[in-house]
Structure formats: C-alpha cells, structure tokens
Amino acid sequence: MAKSPLGVLGGIGVGAAALGVGALAGVAARAIALAPETGEDYAWTASSEQIVVADDGVVLHVEIDEPAADQSASPLGPTAEQADWAGPVPTIVLSHGYTLSMKAWIFVRRALTAAGYRVVTHDHRGHGLSGVGMRDSYRIEQLARDLRLIIDTVVPEGPIVLVGHSMGGMSLMSLARQFPQLVRDRVVAVAFVATSVGGEGELRVELGDAFGRSVQRLGPFALAPLTGRQTLVETARKVARDAEDFFTYHYSFASPVPLSLVRYAAGIIMGTPIEVIHGFLKSLSSHDEHAGLAQFDGIETLVINGTGDLMTPPKHSLELVRSLPGAEHVVVEDAGHLIMLEYPELVSSQLLAMLARAARHGREQTASPHGVRTEHARADRRKSTAAIAVERLPRAGQPLRRHSSAGAPKRPSDATPSQRAVRRGKGGPPTSQGSRRGRSGRTGTDGTS
C-alpha cells in the first residue's frame, strides 16, 4: 500500500487544492529530504507480455522476464546457479501493492533476472495496464483468484516463489487460504514485504489511535464523492505538484531519495483511478488472513519492512513472525513503505539469500533417507539457525558498500542516517551483534545463507 488503506492519500490532489495550493506547496517543497540524482531512467523491458482473462472477464496484464544468460553480473547475492537447486529453478512471482503497479518492482526484477531467475509480474485489476472490474470485485479475495489464474496460465508447472508487497502480500495470504494445495505442492519460498496479516483495527491509519478510528470509518465516504470525477483529480494534480511530491514522499519513503524517484512513485500511485482506490478500501479495512498465513508454516519465509513505514509499521511484521516463528525477519531503519524502491539492493540481496536457503533445504530433503521431511521439521530446523546482525547499506541509486558493523552503535541517531538495517533472525529480538555479511552477500552466524 503506497498510501493509507483508508484513503489518506487517495485525495492528494483534491485535498491539496482545498487546503490552499500556494501555501501548502511551498511548505511541501521544503519538507522533502532529497538525495542527488543518479541518472536512473527507470526503464525496463520485459522478455514477453501476456494477457490473462479473470473469471469475471477482467483483462489482466502480465509480464515475463527470462533469466539473464550471464549470471556473473549479479553482485547482490547467490545466483540461481550458485544456489544449486536440487530440482528445477523456481519461477518468482511478484505481487505489487495498493495503488501501485508492476513498475514498483523495477529494481527487484533487474536483480533477480541478473541472478538467473525467471520472474513473472502482473498488474492487479484496476491498476497499471490491467482492466477495471465491477466495484464489488475490488477485494483481496478476488486478487488471490486472479493470481491463481495467472499462475495456472503462465507458470503451469514447477516450483514457484511468491513475493508480495503490501496489498500484494495480503493477496498471497488469501491465495494460501483459498488454494492451500497449490502452496503445499509448489511454493518453495515466500517473502512478505511491508505488509500485514490484518485483524481487527490493524489497518487503520497509523497517526494516532482516535484519529485512526475516525478515518477508518470516514475514509470510504470521503473518497466516494470523487468517484467518476477523475478529470478533477488530474487537474488538481497539475496545480499541486509540490504537494503531491510531499505526500508521496511522506507516506512512501523515510530517507533522502532523488526527486526523480519520488515522482516515479507518484506517477504510479496517481495513475490508479479514484474508483479503484475507493473500491478496495472496505476490503483493506476488514482484512484478516491469519488462517491463510498459517498455510505457509514450514515454507522458507522472509518478512521485511522499515522502521519509518507509516502504513505497515514494524508491529505488523512482528505479528507476521509471531504467526510464522520460523521466518527470517529483517527490519530496515529509516526505510518507508516503498522499501523496494528506497533500498532496492538491500531488498534484492535479502530475496537472493532467501532463495539460497530454500535451495539448501531442498537439497537436504532430497538427501534425506526418509525422503521429503515434514513441514514442521523444516520449520524447527530454521529456528535453530537464527542469525542476528546489523548492516549498513546505501540508499536507492548509490553503489553498494559493505561495512563491518562490529561495535556498531545501538541508536539510529549515532549512525549515518538511512544506512542501517537490523536483521532479526528467526523471529527473535534485535541485538547489536556484528555483521556477518561477506562479499558474496550471504548472511548468517552459522555459515548459512
């Protein structure tokens, strides 16, 4: 969710105009912490594109990225070849967040294909290049059914890895609840990026308890008058560009980033029709997928989010690892909700490390004299290899530099802003132990990756 699931950002342009464009824009322009431009053009061309028609006739846009022929150009972690999969190399399926599109995965797609993996991405209904649906179809459960059709069509066989950001992560949980056999038979790893399992009141705006409850009740009604008035929203956007930059930055990032990245994110977010933004609010507000999340027990799992995430703060990732105690838990300091755009190298390296762990577990199962081990045994084994470290990594667009953090300060204010990541091992509490990250990108206190 690149903005509150309750519509705080849904009316960015109109809200800015109502508050007084001149005054607000002036304040907003001074309130964004910007980093130098890097020359990034945010361009990516898929290997192929495909159309999948949902069960209600909605046209879903899907892109497939084939693995790079030369995997030696992957500096962020183990390649598919180095991971040494016992069977076929899995296809990685990426699911984006609320009001975003597959464009949000641009850096991750580059990294994963460079490492030798086939990647499948799609735009949710009403987002990006996919078609719109009936208003009552804008539900997380429907997104899960859409994803099942995409998997059946584009990845009909072989192992898969699921990666979901925000609402995309929620749709993975719903997929597991509705189609548990698919998860048991084919999913070898799953990553939940800045998302939530939900529950009563858990997705209200994180701006104060009482205020949150009020907006949760009023959010859908506040956006309702704008439905069918997309032209008004677009006009207000042009008038209030600085205010749009401010709100996008505030709810998406927590460290200095290039203005081009802010506007890249804003273009994705504001490209979502207001009817779609409004349509998903009820489903997001009532989201509770503890039952679906439980289906991933025993599967290699990564949970990652940022301390500066206003939409799904760390308490949401803590709830995820409480439900999946074998999960690898990574919390990135000074990172916002769009963590995969803000810290692309960190997120990509953690995904590659997760893939290497999943490959190792697959080899162990193959070597077992009893054949495939039980899911609970796999989870117990992961718990026994807990690894905790502190790492410092660069912001988006900066070259990756590796540092030893032995004796690193415990307070974020004592370190370089936006450059610390706390790795919380298998659901354990954070500590200040030294980094175990080597040049290969592997992490772990026991030599595991």
C-alpha positions in Angstrom: 0.0 0.0 0.0 1.8 3.1 -1.1 -0.6 5.1 1.0 -3.0 4.5 3.8 -5.5 1.8 3.0 -8.1 4.2 4.4 -7.7 6.8 1.8 -5.4 9.4 3.4 -3.6 9.7 0.1 -6.5 8.9 -2.2 -7.4 12.6 -2.5 -3.9 14.0 -2.6 -4.5 16.4 -5.4 -8.0 17.5 -4.5 -7.1 17.8 -0.8 -4.1 19.9 -1.6 -6.3 22.3 -3.6 -8.8 22.5 -0.9 -6.2 23.4 1.7 -4.7 26.2 -0.4 -2.4 25.2 -3.1 0.1 28.0 -2.8 0.8 27.8 0.9 0.8 24.0 1.0 3.0 23.6 -2.0 5.6 26.0 -0.6 5.8 24.1 2.7 5.8 20.7 0.9 8.7 21.7 -1.4 10.8 22.4 1.6 9.8 19.3 3.5 11.2 16.6 1.2 14.6 15.2 2.0 16.2 14.7 -1.4 19.3 12.8 -2.4 21.4 13.6 -5.6 20.1 12.3 -8.9 21.8 9.2 -10.1 20.9 9.2 -13.8 18.4 6.4 -13.4 16.0 6.3 -16.3 13.6 3.8 -14.6 13.4 1.8 -17.8 12.8 -1.9 -18.1 11.6 -4.0 -21.0 10.1 -7.4 -20.3 11.0 -10.5 -22.3 7.4 -11.0 -23.2 3.9 -9.9 -22.3 0.7 -11.9 -21.9 -3.0 -11.2 -21.3 -4.9 -13.4 -18.8 -8.6 -13.1 -18.5 -10.0 -13.3 -15.0 -13.0 -15.4 -14.1 -15.3 -12.3 -14.4 -13.8 -11.2 -17.7 -11.4 -8.6 -16.4 -8.2 -8.4 -18.6 -5.0 -8.8 -16.5 -1.7 -7.6 -17.8 1.2 -10.0 -17.2 4.9 -9.6 -18.0 7.6 -12.3 -18.0 11.3 -11.7 -17.5 13.5 -14.5 -18.6 16.8 -15.1 -16.7 19.9 -13.4 -17.9 22.3 -15.6 -19.8 25.3 -14.3 -17.9 24.8 -14.6 -14.2 28.2 -13.3 -13.3 26.8 -9.8 -13.3 24.8 -10.4 -10.1 26.7 -8.7 -7.2 23.9 -8.8 -4.7 23.8 -12.4 -3.6 23.9 -16.0 -4.7 22.9 -16.7 -8.3 20.5 -19.4 -9.2 23.5 -21.5 -10.3 25.3 -20.8 -7.0 22.2 -21.7 -5.0 22.5 -25.2 -6.5 18.8 -26.1 -6.7 18.2 -29.9 -6.4 15.4 -29.7 -9.0 14.2 -27.1 -11.4 15.0 -23.5 -10.6 11.7 -21.9 -9.4 9.9 -19.0 -11.1 9.5 -16.0 -8.9 6.0 -14.4 -8.9 5.9 -10.7 -7.7 2.6 -9.1 -6.5 2.5 -5.4 -6.0 0.7 -3.2 -3.5 -2.4 -0.9 -3.3 -2.4 1.9 -5.9 0.9 0.7 -7.4 1.7 -1.4 -10.4 4.4 -3.8 -11.5 6.6 -0.7 -12.1 7.2 -0.7 -8.3 9.3 -3.9 -8.8 11.7 -2.5 -11.4 14.9 -2.8 -9.4 14.0 -6.2 -7.9 13.2 -7.5 -11.4 16.6 -6.4 -12.7 18.4 -8.1 -9.8 16.5 -11.4 -9.9 16.8 -11.8 -13.6 20.5 -10.9 -13.4 20.9 -13.7 -10.8 19.4 -16.2 -13.2 15.7 -16.4 -12.2 12.6 -16.3 -14.3 10.3 -13.6 -13.0 6.5 -13.1 -13.5 4.8 -9.8 -12.6 1.3 -8.6 -13.2 -0.9 -5.5 -12.6 -3.8 -6.1 -10.2 -7.2 -5.4 -11.6 -7.8 -1.6 -11.8 -4.0 -0.9 -11.6 -1.4 -0.3 -14.2 -2.2 -1.8 -17.5 -4.9 -4.2 -16.3 -8.5 -3.6 -16.9 -11.0 -2.4 -14.4 -13.7 -4.5 -12.8 -17.1 -4.1 -11.2 -16.9 -2.2 -7.9 -17.7 -5.2 -5.8 -14.8 -7.1 -7.4 -12.2 -4.9 -5.7 -11.5 -7.3 -2.9 -8.3 -9.0 -1.8 -10.0 -12.4 -2.2 -10.6 -11.6 -5.9 -6.9 -10.6 -6.3 -6.0 -14.0 -5.0 -8.2 -15.8 -7.5 -6.7 -13.6 -10.3 -3.3 -14.6 -9.2 -4.2 -18.3 -9.2 -5.3 -17.9 -12.9 -2.1 -16.2 -13.7 0.0 -18.9 -12.1 -2.1 -21.6 -13.9 -1.6 -19.8 -17.2 2.0 -18.5 -17.1 3.6 -20.9 -14.6 1.5 -24.1 -15.0 4.1 -26.4 -13.5 7.3 -26.4 -11.5 8.3 -24.8 -8.2 7.4 -21.1 -7.5 8.4 -18.4 -5.1 5.9 -15.8 -4.0 6.8 -12.3 -3.2 4.2 -9.8 -2.1 4.3 -6.1 -1.2 1.6 -4.6 1.0 -1.8 -5.5 -0.6 0.1 -7.9 -2.8 1.3 -9.7 0.3 -2.2 -9.8 1.6 -3.3 -11.4 -1.6 -0.7 -14.2 -1.1 -2.2 -15.0 2.2 -5.7 -15.1 0.7 -4.3 -17.3 -2.1 -2.9 -19.8 0.5 -6.3 -19.9 2.3 -8.3 -20.5 -0.8 -5.9 -22.8 -2.6 -3.8 -24.5 0.2 -2.9 -27.4 -2.1 -1.1 -25.1 -4.5 1.0 -23.8 -1.7 1.8 -27.2 -0.3 2.6 -28.7 -3.7 4.5 -25.9 -5.5 5.6 -23.0 -3.2 9.2 -23.3 -2.0 9.6 -19.8 -0.5 7.6 -16.7 0.2 8.5 -13.1 1.0 6.2 -10.6 2.7 7.4 -7.1 2.1 5.9 -4.2 4.1 2.6 -6.0 4.6 0.1 -7.0 7.3 -1.9 -10.1 8.3 -4.6 -7.7 9.4 -7.1 -8.2 12.2 -9.5 -6.0 14.0 -8.4 -2.4 13.6 -4.9 -3.3 12.5 -5.0 -1.4 9.2 -6.3 1.9 10.4 -4.2 5.0 9.8 -1.1 4.9 12.0 -1.4 8.6 13.0 -2.9 8.2 16.5 -5.4 5.8 17.8 -8.5 8.0 18.0 -7.8 9.7 14.7 -7.2 6.3 13.1 -10.6 5.0 14.1 -12.3 8.1 12.7 -10.6 8.0 9.4 -11.3 4.2 9.1 -15.0 5.0 9.4 -15.0 8.1 7.2 -12.4 7.2 4.6 -14.7 5.5 2.1 -17.2 8.3 2.4 -14.5 11.0 1.9 -13.5 9.4 -1.3 -16.9 8.5 -2.6 -17.7 12.0 -4.0 -14.6 11.8 -6.1 -15.6 8.6 -7.9 -16.5 9.3 -11.5 -14.6 12.6 -11.3 -11.1 11.5 -12.4 -10.7 14.7 -14.5 -11.0 16.8 -11.4 -8.3 14.8 -9.7 -5.9 15.1 -12.6 -6.5 18.9 -12.8 -5.7 19.2 -9.1 -2.6 17.2 -9.6 -1.2 19.6 -12.1 -1.9 22.6 -9.9 -0.4 21.0 -6.7 2.7 19.1 -8.0 4.8 20.1 -4.9 2.1 19.0 -2.5 1.8 15.7 -4.4 5.6 15.2 -4.1 5.3 15.9 -0.4 2.6 13.4 0.3 4.1 10.8 -1.9 7.5 11.2 -0.1 5.9 11.3 3.4 3.9 8.1 3.0 6.4 6.2 0.8 10.0 7.0 2.0 11.8 7.6 5.2 15.3 8.7 4.0 16.6 11.1 1.3 15.8 9.9 -2.2 16.2 11.5 -5.6 13.3 13.7 -6.7 13.0 11.6 -9.8 12.2 8.6 -7.6 9.6 10.5 -5.7 7.9 11.5 -9.0 8.3 8.0 -10.4 6.4 6.6 -7.4 3.8 9.5 -7.6 3.2 8.7 -11.2 2.4 5.1 -10.4 0.2 5.9 -7.4 -1.8 8.7 -9.1 -2.2 6.6 -12.2 -4.7 4.5 -10.3 -8.3 5.5 -10.9 -10.1 7.0 -7.9 -12.9 4.4 -8.3 -10.3 1.7 -7.7 -8.7 3.4 -4.8 -12.2 3.8 -3.2 -13.3 0.3 -4.2 -10.5 -1.5 -2.3 -10.9 0.4 1.0 -13.5 -1.8 2.6 -11.6 -5.0 1.8 -8.4 -3.5 3.2 -10.1 -2.3 6.3 -11.6 -5.7 7.1 -8.5 -7.7 6.1 -7.7 -10.6 8.4 -5.8 -13.5 6.9 -4.3 -15.3 9.9 -5.8 -18.5 8.6 -4.2 -18.0 5.2 -0.8 -17.1 6.7 -0.7 -20.3 8.6 -0.6 -22.2 5.4 3.0 -21.0 4.9 4.2 -22.7 8.0 7.2 -24.8 7.2 8.0 -22.9 4.0 11.1 -20.8 3.8 9.8 -17.3 4.6 11.2 -13.7 4.6 9.5 -10.9 6.4 10.9 -7.4 5.7 9.8 -3.8 6.4 11.1 -0.4 7.6 11.1 1.4 10.8 9.7 4.5 9.0 6.8 2.7 7.3 3.7 4.7 8.2 1.3 2.3 6.5 2.5 -1.0 7.9 4.9 -0.2 10.8 7.1 -2.9 12.4 4.4 -4.1 14.7 2.8 -5.6 11.6 5.9 -7.6 10.7 6.2 -8.7 14.3 2.7 -10.1 14.1 3.7 -12.0 10.9 6.7 -13.6 12.5 4.6 -14.5 15.6 2.4 -16.4 13.3 5.3 -17.9 11.4 8.1 -18.2 14.0 10.5 -19.8 11.6 10.5 -16.8 9.3 13.6 -14.7 8.6 12.8 -11.2 10.0 14.5 -8.1 8.6 13.7 -4.5 9.8 15.4 -1.7 7.9 16.0 1.5 9.8 15.0 4.8 8.1 13.0 2.9 5.4 9.4 3.7 4.4 6.6 1.8 2.8 8.1 1.6 -0.7 11.2 -0.1 0.7 12.0 -2.0 -2.6 12.3 1.4 -4.3 14.1 3.1 -1.4 16.6 0.3 -0.6 16.5 -1.9 -3.8 19.9 -3.5 -3.2 19.1 -4.5 0.3 15.7 -6.0 -0.6 17.1 -7.8 -3.6 20.0 -9.2 -1.6 17.7 -10.5 1.1 15.5 -12.2 -1.5 18.5 -13.9 -3.1 19.6 -15.1 0.4 16.1 -16.4 1.0 16.3 -18.3 -2.3 19.6 -19.8 -1.4 18.2 -21.0 1.9 15.3 -22.6 0.1 17.6 -24.3 -2.3 19.7 -25.7 0.6 16.6 -27.0 2.3 15.5 -28.7 -1.0 18.9 -30.4 -1.2 18.6 -31.6 2.4 15.1 -33.1 1.7 16.4 -34.9 -1.4 19.4 -36.3 0.6 17.2 -37.5 3.5 16.9 -41.3 3.7 13.2 -40.9 4.5 12.5 -38.7 1.5 10.7 -35.4 2.0 10.7 -34.2 5.6 7.7 -32.9 7.3 6.9 -29.2 7.2 7.2 -28.9 10.9 10.6 -30.4 10.9 11.7 -27.9 8.3 10.4 -25.0 10.4 12.2 -26.4 13.5 15.4 -26.6 11.6 15.2 -22.9 10.6 14.5 -21.9 14.1 17.8 -23.5 15.2 19.8 -21.4 12.7 18.7 -18.0 13.9 21.1 -15.2 12.8 21.1 -11.6 14.0 23.3 -8.9 12.5 23.4 -5.2 11.9 24.2 -4.0 8.4 24.7 -0.6 6.8 23.6 -0.3 3.2 23.2 2.6 0.8 20.1 4.4 -0.4 18.5 3.9 -3.8 20.8 4.6 -6.6 24.0 4.6 -4.6 26.8 2.0 -5.0 26.7 -0.9 -2.6 29.4 -0.7 0.1 29.9 -3.4 2.6 30.9 -2.4 6.2 31.8 -4.4 9.3 29.5 -3.2 12.0 31.2 -4.8 15.0 30.7 -2.4 17.9 28.1 -0.5 15.9 26.1 2.0 17.9 22.7 0.8 19.1 20.9 4.1 18.5 20.0 5.1 14.9 20.9 8.7 15.6 24.5 7.6 16.2 24.9 6.1 12.8 24.7 7.5 9.3 21.1 8.3 8.6 19.2 5.9 6.3 22.1 3.3 6.3 21.3 0.8 8.9 19.4 -2.5 8.7 18.6 -4.6 11.7 18.3 -8.3 10.8 16.2 -10.0 13.4 16.8 -13.7 12.6 14.1 -16.2 13.0 11.5 -14.1 14.8 14.0 -13.1 17.5 14.5 -9.7 19.1 17.1 -7.3 17.6 20.6 -7.1 19.0 23.8 -5.2 18.2 25.9 -8.2 17.2 28.4 -7.7 14.3 27.6 -8.1 10.7 28.2 -11.5 9.1 27.7 -10.3 5.5 30.6 -11.2 3.3 31.4 -10.2 -0.3 29.1 -12.9 -1.6 26.1 -11.3 0.0 25.5 -14.3 2.3 24.4 -13.7 5.9 24.3 -15.8 9.0 26.1 -16.7 12.2 26.3 -20.3 11.3 27.7 -20.0 7.8 24.3 -20.4 6.3 22.9 -18.0 3.7 
